[in-house]
């Protein structure tokens, strides 16, 4: 008995000790978890602060550069002597270099903070390569270099991948090749490395006959701030960040990058990147300056910017692109709202950072508080921010698109043309139809295509049955039921904008149908039936083509 009591006491003591230890461990774990949560929250706040700092820095640097760049574009179109042209080219080169440095620093900061996303899209492969050729070929020719592009015919014409970052990778490598080559050639090659059912791997090579890289520097060439010497950084006007950014962008897309070089003979950078095959159809958007802005004659644009210089430069650039565009200016978001309320614009170019109402607030106010069609105006954000989530914020506020400062007029032209093309009225597209008034339907639905289709579907589902009922009442000469059917059909066709039928039904309300002869009554029903079936045929075509 004593033994059992002793064992019980020992077990009880053991249990108590275990509970105490567990409680202490639990308390320690809770403290550690709380500490981790606090550290995580602090880290998150630091990331947000870092993001806000990047946005602020980007805006403060790009805004004056935008003014200088726009001013030089305007000056280049005026009469100047050779010495003035030389000075202007020097200014433009300095601005371009400053923008490159700003972009490099911000790009690397975004990559280090995991703020860059891969966004695959279907794109025309040759268009990316030819775009790089278009940018660099003239620079190469100015230095007396051959600029050669070699493309493997086995590469699919359309692939799916991040075309924006592919362009940045190849442009970084090819720009360096032109910069550091004084004699010979620069070659961009693209060849099919491997192929599967749904994907391909494409190898890109950028080869030059330039100064080359010493063997001792090859292992560190992709490190941040690493160029071969400090003299190289000073001579090139760069930051030493380009190759570090390129490597990170390649790795972000699950690719590989390597370099092979012989000092004083040349260098070849090799990049292998995976892409998905695409069966999609992609429309080419490369057009000349004239063809970009020619279709925009007569459009009404509201340009909004609180910076006087940027505002005037944008006005002059747009007028130079097409003098027949009608352009109004607003000095801040509040002014933009007032002008958008008074006048129907085809598009608003909206700066983001402004006093009174910023670009986001002005857009939200226009969307929520102005009447149709003023609330439906397309809005393009003009941003000096460098962060990718700016795009998300723009779309969330109700904007249709965005462009970065300094404004590239070709890029802006494409954006404007794309938006104006979307705004072409359905009623203009279907002008061959005489029975259905689509303009009425557009106003009713605020040009919402989903609603238009919904109403068309309801109309096509119900009208034939109602016509059959009307026909039966007509054959039976049940005039009370005829009037009820006519009233019901009138409501249906009025919403669809079939004015000829609305007028016919309205007149029937004031006509004593009982006094009509058989022939007149028959003609009345025939006209209703023929007009309704013409409308049905037109709406079926619209339903398929909308």
N, C-alpha and C positions, 0 to 999 in steps of 0.2 A: 504493500500500500504506500509506504514511504517512498519507494522507488518511483511509483507512478506519479506521485505528487511532485517529486523532484523533476521528473521528465517534463511534466506539465508546466512547472515553473520555468524550466529552461526554455521550453518551446514558446511560452508566453513572452519571456524576456527577449528571445530571438525575434519574435514577431514585432514587439515594440521597437526594438533597435532597427529592424528592417523598415518599419513604417517611418521612423524618424529619418533614416538615411534617404528613403524614397522621397519624403517630403522636402528634405533639404535639396536633393538632386532636382526635384521638380521646381523648387524655388529658383535654384541656380539656372536651370534651363529656361525658365520664364524670364529671368533677368537677362540672360544671353539673347533670347529671342527678342525681347523688348529693345535691347541694345542694337541688335541687327536691324530691326525695323526702323529704329531711329537713324542708324547709319545709312540704310537704304533711302529713307526720306531725305536725309541730307544730301546724298549722292544725286537723287532725282532733282532736288532743288538746284544743286550745282550745275547739273546738265541743262536745266531750264534757263538758269542764269547765263550759262555759256551760249545757249541758243539765242537768248535775247541780245547778248553782246554781239554775236555774229550778225544778227539782223541789223542792229544799230550801226555797227562798223561798216557793213556793206552799204547801207543807205547813205551814210555820211561821206563815204569815198566815191560812190558811183554818181551821186547827184552833181557835184561840180564837174566830174569827168564827162557826164552826159552833156552839160552845157558847152564845154570846150569842143567835144566831138561834133555836136550839132552845128556849132558856129563854124568850124572848119569845113564841114560839108557845104554850108551855104556860101562861104567865101570862095570855095573852089569853083563855084559856078559864075563868079564875077570876073570881069576883065582884070588881069594882073600881068605885070612884067615877069621875066624869068627869075629875078632876085626875090620877088614877093612869093612866087610859086615855091621856090626853094625854102623860104622861111615857113610857109604854110605846111609843106611836106614834113619839115622838121617837127612842127607842133603836133601834127597828126601822128607821126611816128612815136613821139614822146607819150601821147595819150594812149596809143595802142600798147606801148610797153607798160605803162602804169596800170592799164586794165588787166594785162596778162599777170602782173605781179599780184594785184588784188585778187584776181580769180584763183591763182595758184594757192595763195595763203588761205582763202576761204574754202576752196575745194578740199585741201588737206585737213583743215579743221573739221569739216563736215564728215569726211571719211573716218577720222580718228574718233569722232563722237557717234559713229554708226547712224548718221543722219542721211545717208545716201541709200536709195532703194534701186533695185534692178526692175525696170519696167519694160517687159517684152512687148513688142508690137510687130505686126507684119510690115515689112518694108522692102522696097526695091533695092537689091544689093548694089547694083551698079550706080545708083543715084548717090549713095553714101561716098563711094570711091570717087566718082566724078565731081562731087561737091568739094572734096579735099583737093583734087586736081585744080579745080576752078580757083580755089583760094591761094594755092602755092605755086602754080605754074608760072605766073607772071614774076613772082619774087625770084624764082630759079632763073628765069630768062634774063632778068636784070643783072644777075651775077655771072651770066654766060654759062649756066649749067644746063645739061639735058635733064628733063623731068619725064620719067618713063613710068607708065602704068601697065602692068601685065596681069590679066585676069584669066583664070582657068574657066574654060567654057562649060566644064562639068558642074560648076557651082550653080545651084538652083537660082532662077531669076528673082524669086521672092522667098525670103526666109523670115523667121520670127525670132527676135532678140531685142536687146537694148540698143537701138540704132544711135541714140544720143551719146551713150558712153563709148560705143564703138568709134564714132566720129572723133570723140575727145582723145581716145587712145591713139588712133592713127595720126591725128593732127599733131599731138604732142611729139610723137616720134618723127614724123616727116618734117615738122617745123625745125626741130633740132638738126635733122640731116641737112636741110637747106642752109641753116644758120652756120654750121661748122664745116661746110664744104665750099672751098674756093675754086676748085678745078675739077671737071669731070661730070659726074652725073648723080642723080638721086632716083632710086627705083622703088616703087611700091608694087609688091606682088601679092596676089591672093590665089591660093590653090586649095582644091578639095583634098583634105588629109585623110578623112574616113567618112563612111556613110552607113547609116542604118535605116530601118523602115521609116522612122518618124523624125530622125535627126541627122545632122552632119557636123563634122568638125572642120573648120576652115583655118588654114595656116596663113598668117599675114607676115610678110617680110618687108622691112624698110631698110634698104641698102644704100650706102653712100660711099664716095671715094674721097672722104674728107680726112681730117687730121688723125682719126683713130683714137683709141683709148689705150693707155699703158696697161700691161698685163696686171700690174700690182693694183690697179684701180678697178678692175672688172668685178671683183667680189663685193665691192661696196657701192657700185655705181647707182643701185636702186635705193640706197639709204637717203633719208631726208637731209637736205642741204649739202648733198655730196655732188660736186662736179669735180672734174679732175684736179683743178687747182683753184685757188681764190682768184687768180688772174682770169680763169675761164668764166667765172661768175660775173666778174666785172666787165669782161669783154663782151659777153653775150647779152648782158642786160637782164638776166634772169634771176631766179631766186634759188636755184638748185633744188626745186621741189617737183619739177615736171615729171621726172622718171619715177620718183616715189609715188606720186599720184597715179601715174600710168600703171605701175605694178599693183597698187591697191585696187584700181578699177578692173584690171584683168582678173585678179583673185576673187573679186566680188562676183564675177560672172563665171566662176569655176573654170577659169582658163589658166594658161601657163605663159610665162614670158622669159626669154633668155637673150643673151647678147654674145656676139662673137666679133672680135676686133683685132686688127693688126695696127700697131702704132705707126702713124704717118701714111697708112695705106687705105684705111677705110673701116667702116663698121656696119654690121648687120644685126638689127633687132628682129627677133622672131616671136610672134604671138600666136598661140593656138586657142581658139574660142569655139565653144559648142553653140549650135543654133538648132531650132526646131524647123522642120520642113513646113511649108505653108501652102495651102490650096487657095488662099484668098486672092482677091483682086485688089490691087493697090493703085490708086490714081496718082500719076506724077504731078508734083506741084511746082516744078521748076519752070519759071516763065521769065520773060524779059521785063525790065522795069516798065516799059510802055504798056505791055499787055496786062500787067498787074493793075495799073491805076486807070487805064482807059475805060473799063466798064464802070468806074466809080463816079463818072460825071454826074453832077446834080445831087449826089447824096448829101444828107444833112448830118454833120458831125459836131458833137459837143466835146471839146478838149478841156479837161479839168486838171489844173496844177497850181499849187500855191506859190511856186517859184516863178517869178516874172520872166527870167531869162529862159528857163525851160519851156514856159508857155509860149513865148514869142517865137522861139526856135522851132517848136513843134508846128506852130501855125505856118511858118515860112516853108518848112520842109514839105508839109502836106500840099500847100499851094503850088510849090515848085513841081511836085509829083503830078498834080492835076489841078490846074487853076479853076476848073469848073466845079470842084467840090465846095459845098457851102459849110463854112467852119465858124462856130461860135466858141467863145472862151469863157470859162468859169474859174474864179479865183480860189474856191474851196468847196467842200462838200455841200455846205448849206446853199451856196450860190448855184451849184449844180442841180440840186433838188428843185429850186425855184424855176430855173430855166427849163428843166425836163418837164415840169408841170405845165408851163406855158406853151411849149412847142413839142411837136412829135419829131424826134430825131431818129435817124437810121441806125446810129451807133454812138455810144459815149466812150471816150478814152479817159479813164479815171485813175488819177494818181492815188496812192494809198495813204501816205503820211501827210495829213493836212490838218489845220486848225478848225475849230467849230465842229464840223462833221468830217471824220476821216473817210477814206474811200469805201471801207466796209460799211460804215454806218449810213452813208449816203445811198449806197446800193440797196441795203436792207429797207430803207425808208421808201425808196422808189418802188421796190417790188411790193411792199405791203400797203402803202398808203395812196399811191397815185392811181387814177382810173385808167382802164384800158382805152387806147393802146399804149398810153404813156408808160405804164408799169411794165410793159413787155419789151422795152427797148433793149437791144443787145449792149452789154457793157464789157469792155476790155480793160483789165487792170494794167497800169503801167507801174512797175515796181523796181526800185533800186535794191531790194532785198535779195539775198543770195540763197535763202533757205527753201528746200523743196516743199515744206509744209505750207509755204505761202500760197502755193497753188490750191491746196486743199481748203485753206481759209477763204480764198477768193470764190471758189465754187460754192462753199457753204453759205457765203453772204448773198449769193445769187448772181455772181458774175459769170459770163459766158466763156471767157478766155483771159490770158494774161501774157504780157511781154516784158522783157527785162530792159532796163536802161543800161547804157545808152541805146536809144532806139535805132534798130536796123530797119531802114525803110523798105527793103525787100521783104523782110520778115513781117513787118506790119502790113504791107500790101497784101501778102498772102492771107493774113488773119482777116483783114477787112473784106477781101473778096469772098473768102469762105463764109463769113457771116452774112454778107449781102446776098450771096447765092441761096443760103438757107431761108432768107426772108422773102424770096420770090413768092408771091401770092399763089395759092392753089387756083384761085379764080383766073389768074393770068395763064397758068399752065393748061387749064381746061377751057380756053376761050371758044373752042369749037362747039361746046354744048350750049344750047339755046333755052332749054327748059328749066334746068336747075340753076338757081342763083347761089353759087358757092360763097360769094362774098358775104351774103347774109348769114350763112352757116358759120363762116369764120368769125364774124362779129359775135354771134351767139355763143360760140365755144371759146372765144379769145384765142383763136387760131390753134387750139389744142387738137392735134391730129387723132389722138386716141378717142377723144370725145366725138369728133366728126365721124370716125369709123363706127363708134357705138350707135350713134343716131342713124347712120345709114343702114346698119344691120337691123335695127328695130323697124325702120321704115320698110325695108325689103321683106321682112318677116311678116308684117301685119297688113300692108296695103293690098296685096293680091286677094287675101281673104275678105277684106272689107269691100273690095270691088265686086266680088262674087255675091255677097249679101245684098249690095245695092242693086245688082242686076236682077236678082230674084224678086226684090221688092218692086222694081220697075215693071217686070213682066206681070206681077200680080196687081199692079196699079194701087199698091198700098201706100198712099201719099204721106200718111203720118210717119210710117217706117222709113220712107224715102228721105224725108226731111231729117230724121234722126241720123240716118246713115251719112247723108251729105254733111251734116254738122260735125260728125265724128271724123270723116275723111278730111274736111276742111282744116281741122286742128292738126292733123298729121302733116298735110302738105304745107301748111303755113310755116311750120318749123324748118322745113327743108328748103324754103325760099322758092317755091314753085308759084310765082306770081300770077301766071295765066290761070291756074286752077283756083287760086284764092279769089281772084276777081269773078270767075265763073260761079263759084259757090256763093259769094256775097250777093251777086245779082239774083241767084235762085231763091234767096231768102225773101226777096221783094216781089217775086213772080208767083202768080197763082198757077201752080203746076196742073191743077185739075182742069184749067181752061185750055191748056195746050192740046193741040191735035196729036194724033198718034205719030205722025211723021216728025213734028217738031220735038216731041218727047224723045223719040228714037234718036234724033240728031243730037239732042242735049246729052243723052247718056253716052253716045258714041264719042263725042268730043271729050268728055270726062275720061273715058276708058283709054282713048288714044293718047291723050296728054299724060295720063298716069303711067302707061307702059313705056312712053318715051323717057319719062323721068326715071323709071326703073332701069331701063337699058343704060342711060347715062350714069346713074349711080353705081351700077355694077362695074362699069369701066373705071370710074373714079376709085371704087373700092379696091380694085386690082392694081391701080397705078399709083395710088397715094403714097 
